[in-house]
Amino acid sequence: MLYLQRTNYMHHFRVASVIIGHLQTPGDNIFRPLIPEEACSPSLRTMIENCWEEDPRGRPSFAEIEEIFRQIRACVAIGYICRFIGVALEGGD
C-alpha cells in the first residue's frame, strides 16, 4: 500500500471505491444502460429490466424468458404475414 500511495496506481483504489459504493446503493442503476423506447418492444424492454432485478426472486425464470421470446417471434411472424398479404393485395389490383 505504501508503494501504491507514491505511484499513479492510487487512483485505481478511488475508482474501485466509487464502483463499490454504487453497487452498495440500492436502486442505483449506474451500470444498466437506458433502453430507448424505439429500440425494442415494451414487452422485451420489461423483460430485460426484470432480468436486472437486484433480488433474484424478482427475475424471470428461463421458462418465462423463453415464453416471452415465443410471443415476440409470433408477433414478428404475424407482422411479416400481414405485410406479405398487403403487398399481394396491392399487386392484385
FILO-765879 format. One record per residue (C-alpha): x negated, y, z. Coordinates in steps of 0.001 Angstrom, whole numbers, padded with zeros to 6 digits, always signed. Example, Ala and Ser with C-alpha at 12.3 -4.5 7.8 and 13.67 -1.06 7.14 Angstrom:
FILO-765879
-012300-004500+007800;-013670-001060+007140;
end
This chain:
FILO-765879
+000000+000000+000000;-002864+002408+000724;-004224+001790-002736;-000825+002474-004297;-000480+005774-002468;-003637+007001-004150;-002697+005940-007661;+000023+006655-010163;+001881+003474-009155;+003667+005024-006192;+006447+006321-008447;+007477+002684-009081;+008434+002365-005420;+010520+005529-005628;+012278+004260-008750;+012892+000876-007122;+014353+002527-004030;+016738+004552-006225;+017851+001388-008023;+018341-000468-004741;+020308+002489-003401;+022645+002333-006399;+023042-001421-006035;+023996-000998-002381;+026578+001715-003094;+029987+000074-003644;+031774+001278-006748;+028648+002859-008241;+028653+001672-011862;+025419+003306-013000;+024322+000023-014593;+027566-000528-016512;+027945+001045-019943;+031012+003087-020742;+033116+001355-023360;+034701+003873-025751;+038406+003289-026362;+037862+002868-030098;+035138+000236-029561;+037487-002666-028873;+040991-003671-027920;+042314-002773-024464;+042530-006468-023545;+038866-007049-024420;+037767-003928-022543;+039753-005010-019478;+038234-008484-019620;+034706-007061-019839;+035329-004721-016921;+036841-007573-014891;+033685-009627-015542;+031728-006795-013885;+033666-007033-010608;+031338-006987-007627;+033414-009623-005858;+033135-012882-007841;+036698-013783-006844;+037909-010820-008919;+036137-012021-012052;+037975-014088-014668;+037204-017781-014939;+035719-019191-018129;+039128-020679-018938;+040704-017215-018644;+037989-015689-020834;+038496-018423-023416;+042258-017750-023449;+041693-014017-023936;+039390-014741-026887;+042021-017092-028348;+044634-014341-028111;+042306-011794-029710;+041433-014227-032504;+045144-014890-033124;+045828-011138-033348;+042964-010689-035795;+044224-013601-037909;+047744-012148-037941;+046287-008791-038992;+044466-010416-041922;+047595-012291-042974;+049715-009137-042801;+047157-007214-044864;+046963-010050-047402;+050757-010174-047724;+050857-006379-048075;+048249-006442-050847;+050043-009310-052584;+053365-007460-052406;+051816-004244-053712;+050252-006135-056611;+053547-007798-057476;+055326-004538-058399;
end
